């Protein structure tokens, strides 16, 4: 994956998260949980994109 694509995705995710935090009224605890979930998801995606984590297609949730 080209580095420019990674940078663009990080910028888009950051802007979307900022917009949600600024303009959608939520309790502070819910915003904190949302931020943590997004950061963990982006970190896992980055690790997978750079080949550190391996293939994420082998992870199954549920049955």
Secondary structure, 3 states (H helix, E strand, C coil): CCHHHHHHHHHHHHHHHHHHHHHCCCCHHHHHHHHHHHHHHHHHHHHHHCCCCCCHHHCCCCC
